[in-house]
Amino acid sequence: MGQELPSVFLVGPMGAGKTTIGKLLAKQLGRTFVDSDWYIESQTGADIAWIFAKEGEAGFRERETRAIDELTQNSQIVLATGGGAVMCAENREFLKQRGIVVYLNAPVEVQLARTSKDKSRPLLQQPNPRKILQDLYSARDPLYRQVAHIIMPTGHTYPRHMVNQLMQQLESFVDCTTDASAHQED
Protein backbone atom coordinates (compact mmCIF):
# COMPACT_ATOMS: atom_id res chain seq x y z
CA MET A 1 0.00 0.00 0.00
CA GLY A 2 2.90 2.38 0.75
CA GLN A 3 3.57 3.62 -2.78
CA GLU A 4 0.02 4.48 -3.92
CA LEU A 5 -0.76 6.11 -0.58
CA PRO A 6 -0.36 9.89 -0.66
CA SER A 7 1.32 11.71 2.21
CA VAL A 8 -0.46 11.37 5.55
CA PHE A 9 -1.05 14.50 7.63
CA LEU A 10 -1.99 14.17 11.31
CA VAL A 11 -4.08 16.90 12.92
CA GLY A 12 -5.58 17.15 16.38
CA PRO A 13 -5.20 18.87 19.71
CA MET A 14 -2.01 18.92 21.77
CA GLY A 15 -1.62 15.67 23.62
CA ALA A 16 -3.54 13.66 20.99
CA GLY A 17 -0.45 11.62 20.11
CA LYS A 18 0.35 13.07 16.69
CA THR A 19 4.11 12.73 17.13
CA THR A 20 3.99 9.27 18.71
CA ILE A 21 1.53 7.88 16.16
CA GLY A 22 3.27 9.73 13.33
CA LYS A 23 6.66 8.17 14.08
CA LEU A 24 5.19 4.67 14.33
CA LEU A 25 3.11 5.12 11.17
CA ALA A 26 6.08 6.47 9.20
CA LYS A 27 8.18 3.50 10.27
CA GLN A 28 5.45 1.06 9.25
CA LEU A 29 5.06 2.77 5.86
CA GLY A 30 8.81 3.19 5.33
CA ARG A 31 8.43 6.96 5.09
CA THR A 32 10.00 10.07 6.53
CA PHE A 33 8.32 11.51 9.61
CA VAL A 34 8.18 15.28 10.05
CA ASP A 35 6.76 17.24 12.97
CA SER A 36 5.87 20.76 11.79
CA ASP A 37 6.83 22.31 15.14
CA TRP A 38 10.26 20.64 15.05
CA TYR A 39 10.65 21.77 11.45
CA ILE A 40 9.89 25.39 12.43
CA GLU A 41 12.39 25.14 15.29
CA SER A 42 15.08 23.76 12.96
CA GLN A 43 14.43 26.54 10.42
CA THR A 44 14.50 29.35 12.98
CA GLY A 45 17.03 28.01 15.48
CA ALA A 46 14.57 28.84 18.26
CA ASP A 47 12.02 26.82 20.17
CA ILE A 48 8.28 27.37 19.87
CA ALA A 49 7.99 28.94 23.33
CA TRP A 50 10.66 31.53 22.40
CA ILE A 51 8.92 32.32 19.08
CA PHE A 52 5.60 32.80 20.94
CA ALA A 53 7.32 35.05 23.50
CA LYS A 54 9.10 37.21 20.89
CA GLU A 55 6.62 37.24 17.98
CA GLY A 56 3.34 36.34 19.66
CA GLU A 57 0.95 33.71 18.40
CA ALA A 58 0.37 35.65 15.14
CA GLY A 59 4.10 35.57 14.31
CA PHE A 60 4.27 31.87 15.05
CA ARG A 61 1.18 31.15 12.92
CA GLU A 62 2.76 32.95 9.94
CA ARG A 63 5.83 30.73 10.27
CA GLU A 64 3.57 27.70 10.65
CA THR A 65 1.67 28.45 7.42
CA ARG A 66 4.93 28.75 5.46
CA ALA A 67 6.11 25.45 6.96
CA ILE A 68 2.81 23.64 6.23
CA ASP A 69 2.90 24.90 2.63
CA GLU A 70 6.47 23.62 2.16
CA LEU A 71 5.98 20.32 3.97
CA THR A 72 2.69 19.33 2.34
CA GLN A 73 4.33 19.60 -1.09
CA ASN A 74 6.53 16.60 -0.19
CA SER A 75 5.22 13.24 -1.28
CA GLN A 76 5.48 10.07 0.75
CA ILE A 77 5.81 11.70 4.20
CA VAL A 78 3.95 11.44 7.47
CA LEU A 79 3.46 14.92 8.94
CA ALA A 80 2.36 15.78 12.47
CA THR A 81 0.98 19.32 12.57
CA GLY A 82 0.72 21.63 15.54
CA GLY A 83 -2.63 21.67 17.33
CA GLY A 84 -3.55 25.12 16.01
CA ALA A 85 -2.53 24.60 12.39
CA VAL A 86 -6.17 24.15 11.33
CA MET A 87 -7.08 27.66 12.50
CA CYS A 88 -5.75 29.06 9.23
CA ALA A 89 -7.97 28.39 6.19
CA GLU A 90 -4.88 28.30 3.96
CA ASN A 91 -3.38 25.49 6.06
CA ARG A 92 -6.64 23.53 5.92
CA GLU A 93 -6.60 23.81 2.13
CA PHE A 94 -2.94 22.70 1.85
CA LEU A 95 -3.63 19.69 4.07
CA LYS A 96 -6.90 18.59 2.50
CA GLN A 97 -5.72 18.93 -1.10
CA ARG A 98 -2.22 17.46 -0.79
CA GLY A 99 -2.65 14.26 1.21
CA ILE A 100 -4.81 12.18 3.52
CA VAL A 101 -5.68 14.02 6.71
CA VAL A 102 -6.15 11.97 9.89
CA TYR A 103 -7.75 13.69 12.87
CA LEU A 104 -6.51 12.18 16.14
CA ASN A 105 -9.42 13.07 18.38
CA ALA A 106 -8.38 13.15 22.05
CA PRO A 107 -10.85 14.06 24.78
CA VAL A 108 -9.83 16.93 27.07
CA GLU A 109 -9.13 14.50 29.94
CA VAL A 110 -6.59 12.64 27.78
CA GLN A 111 -4.99 15.91 26.64
CA LEU A 112 -4.72 17.15 30.23
CA ALA A 113 -3.13 13.91 31.44
CA ARG A 114 -0.57 13.99 28.63
CA THR A 115 0.32 17.70 28.75
CA SER A 116 -0.01 18.73 32.40
CA LYS A 117 3.72 18.55 33.16
CA ASP A 118 4.94 19.81 29.79
CA LYS A 119 6.38 23.31 30.21
CA SER A 120 7.13 23.65 26.47
CA ARG A 121 3.49 24.33 25.59
CA PRO A 122 3.05 28.12 25.65
CA LEU A 123 -0.75 28.06 25.50
CA LEU A 124 -0.96 26.00 28.69
CA GLN A 125 1.20 28.23 30.88
CA GLN A 126 -1.95 29.63 32.53
CA PRO A 127 -3.67 29.08 35.90
CA ASN A 128 -6.43 26.83 34.45
CA PRO A 129 -5.05 24.56 31.69
CA ARG A 130 -8.22 22.41 31.70
CA LYS A 131 -10.35 25.42 30.68
CA ILE A 132 -7.83 26.36 27.99
CA LEU A 133 -7.84 22.83 26.58
CA GLN A 134 -11.66 22.74 26.67
CA ASP A 135 -11.92 26.13 24.93
CA LEU A 136 -9.36 25.13 22.30
CA TYR A 137 -11.13 21.81 21.71
CA SER A 138 -14.51 23.55 21.30
CA ALA A 139 -13.08 26.05 18.81
CA ARG A 140 -10.92 23.64 16.83
CA ASP A 141 -12.88 20.36 16.77
CA PRO A 142 -15.18 21.52 13.92
CA LEU A 143 -12.10 22.56 11.89
CA TYR A 144 -10.33 19.24 12.50
CA ARG A 145 -13.50 17.47 11.34
CA GLN A 146 -13.81 19.73 8.29
CA VAL A 147 -10.31 18.90 7.05
CA ALA A 148 -10.21 15.21 8.06
CA HIS A 149 -10.53 12.30 5.68
CA ILE A 150 -10.28 9.88 8.64
CA ILE A 151 -11.16 10.47 12.31
CA MET A 152 -9.42 8.28 14.91
CA PRO A 153 -10.30 8.48 18.62
CA THR A 154 -7.19 8.40 20.84
CA GLY A 155 -6.47 7.63 24.46
CA HIS A 156 -8.21 4.26 24.53
CA THR A 157 -5.55 1.86 23.24
CA TYR A 158 -1.81 1.37 22.88
CA PRO A 159 -0.10 3.41 20.13
CA ARG A 160 1.00 0.32 18.12
CA HIS A 161 -2.54 -1.04 18.14
CA MET A 162 -3.84 2.35 17.07
CA VAL A 163 -1.36 2.44 14.17
CA ASN A 164 -2.59 -0.99 13.04
CA GLN A 165 -6.17 0.31 13.12
CA LEU A 166 -5.08 3.40 11.21
CA MET A 167 -3.30 1.29 8.57
CA GLN A 168 -6.58 -0.57 7.97
CA GLN A 169 -8.48 2.71 7.62
CA LEU A 170 -5.86 4.13 5.25
CA GLU A 171 -6.05 1.00 3.13
CA SER A 172 -9.85 1.25 2.99
CA PHE A 173 -9.62 4.94 2.15
CA VAL A 174 -7.18 4.29 -0.71
CA ASP A 175 -9.36 1.43 -2.00
CA CYS A 176 -12.46 3.65 -1.93
CA THR A 177 -10.79 6.55 -3.72
CA THR A 178 -9.24 4.18 -6.30
CA ASP A 179 -12.67 2.61 -6.93
CA ALA A 180 -14.31 6.04 -7.18
CA SER A 181 -11.77 7.31 -9.72
CA ALA A 182 -12.11 4.09 -11.76
CA HIS A 183 -15.90 4.61 -11.91
CA GLN A 184 -15.43 8.19 -13.07
CA GLU A 185 -13.38 6.96 -16.00
CA ASP A 186 -16.13 4.51 -17.09
C-alpha positions in Angstrom: 0.0 0.0 0.0 2.9 2.4 0.8 3.6 3.6 -2.8 0.0 4.5 -3.9 -0.8 6.1 -0.6 -0.4 9.9 -0.7 1.3 11.7 2.2 -0.5 11.4 5.5 -1.1 14.5 7.6 -2.0 14.2 11.3 -4.1 16.9 12.9 -5.6 17.2 16.4 -5.2 18.9 19.7 -2.0 18.9 21.8 -1.6 15.7 23.6 -3.5 13.7 21.0 -0.5 11.6 20.1 0.3 13.1 16.7 4.1 12.7 17.1 4.0 9.3 18.7 1.5 7.9 16.2 3.3 9.7 13.3 6.7 8.2 14.1 5.2 4.7 14.3 3.1 5.1 11.2 6.1 6.5 9.2 8.2 3.5 10.3 5.5 1.1 9.3 5.1 2.8 5.9 8.8 3.2 5.3 8.4 7.0 5.1 10.0 10.1 6.5 8.3 11.5 9.6 8.2 15.3 10.0 6.8 17.2 13.0 5.9 20.8 11.8 6.8 22.3 15.1 10.3 20.6 15.1 10.6 21.8 11.4 9.9 25.4 12.4 12.4 25.1 15.3 15.1 23.8 13.0 14.4 26.5 10.4 14.5 29.3 13.0 17.0 28.0 15.5 14.6 28.8 18.3 12.0 26.8 20.2 8.3 27.4 19.9 8.0 28.9 23.3 10.7 31.5 22.4 8.9 32.3 19.1 5.6 32.8 20.9 7.3 35.1 23.5 9.1 37.2 20.9 6.6 37.2 18.0 3.3 36.3 19.7 0.9 33.7 18.4 0.4 35.6 15.1 4.1 35.6 14.3 4.3 31.9 15.1 1.2 31.2 12.9 2.8 33.0 9.9 5.8 30.7 10.3 3.6 27.7 10.7 1.7 28.5 7.4 4.9 28.8 5.5 6.1 25.5 7.0 2.8 23.6 6.2 2.9 24.9 2.6 6.5 23.6 2.2 6.0 20.3 4.0 2.7 19.3 2.3 4.3 19.6 -1.1 6.5 16.6 -0.2 5.2 13.2 -1.3 5.5 10.1 0.8 5.8 11.7 4.2 4.0 11.4 7.5 3.5 14.9 8.9 2.4 15.8 12.5 1.0 19.3 12.6 0.7 21.6 15.5 -2.6 21.7 17.3 -3.6 25.1 16.0 -2.5 24.6 12.4 -6.2 24.2 11.3 -7.1 27.7 12.5 -5.7 29.1 9.2 -8.0 28.4 6.2 -4.9 28.3 4.0 -3.4 25.5 6.1 -6.6 23.5 5.9 -6.6 23.8 2.1 -2.9 22.7 1.9 -3.6 19.7 4.1 -6.9 18.6 2.5 -5.7 18.9 -1.1 -2.2 17.5 -0.8 -2.7 14.3 1.2 -4.8 12.2 3.5 -5.7 14.0 6.7 -6.2 12.0 9.9 -7.8 13.7 12.9 -6.5 12.2 16.1 -9.4 13.1 18.4 -8.4 13.2 22.0 -10.8 14.1 24.8 -9.8 16.9 27.1 -9.1 14.5 29.9 -6.6 12.6 27.8 -5.0 15.9 26.6 -4.7 17.1 30.2 -3.1 13.9 31.4 -0.6 14.0 28.6 0.3 17.7 28.7 0.0 18.7 32.4 3.7 18.5 33.2 4.9 19.8 29.8 6.4 23.3 30.2 7.1 23.6 26.5 3.5 24.3 25.6 3.1 28.1 25.7 -0.7 28.1 25.5 -1.0 26.0 28.7 1.2 28.2 30.9 -1.9 29.6 32.5 -3.7 29.1 35.9 -6.4 26.8 34.5 -5.1 24.6 31.7 -8.2 22.4 31.7 -10.3 25.4 30.7 -7.8 26.4 28.0 -7.8 22.8 26.6 -11.7 22.7 26.7 -11.9 26.1 24.9 -9.4 25.1 22.3 -11.1 21.8 21.7 -14.5 23.6 21.3 -13.1 26.1 18.8 -10.9 23.6 16.8 -12.9 20.4 16.8 -15.2 21.5 13.9 -12.1 22.6 11.9 -10.3 19.2 12.5 -13.5 17.5 11.3 -13.8 19.7 8.3 -10.3 18.9 7.1 -10.2 15.2 8.1 -10.5 12.3 5.7 -10.3 9.9 8.6 -11.2 10.5 12.3 -9.4 8.3 14.9 -10.3 8.5 18.6 -7.2 8.4 20.8 -6.5 7.6 24.5 -8.2 4.3 24.5 -5.5 1.9 23.2 -1.8 1.4 22.9 -0.1 3.4 20.1 1.0 0.3 18.1 -2.5 -1.0 18.1 -3.8 2.3 17.1 -1.4 2.4 14.2 -2.6 -1.0 13.0 -6.2 0.3 13.1 -5.1 3.4 11.2 -3.3 1.3 8.6 -6.6 -0.6 8.0 -8.5 2.7 7.6 -5.9 4.1 5.2 -6.0 1.0 3.1 -9.9 1.2 3.0 -9.6 4.9 2.1 -7.2 4.3 -0.7 -9.4 1.4 -2.0 -12.5 3.6 -1.9 -10.8 6.5 -3.7 -9.2 4.2 -6.3 -12.7 2.6 -6.9 -14.3 6.0 -7.2 -11.8 7.3 -9.7 -12.1 4.1 -11.8 -15.9 4.6 -11.9 -15.4 8.2 -13.1 -13.4 7.0 -16.0 -16.1 4.5 -17.1 
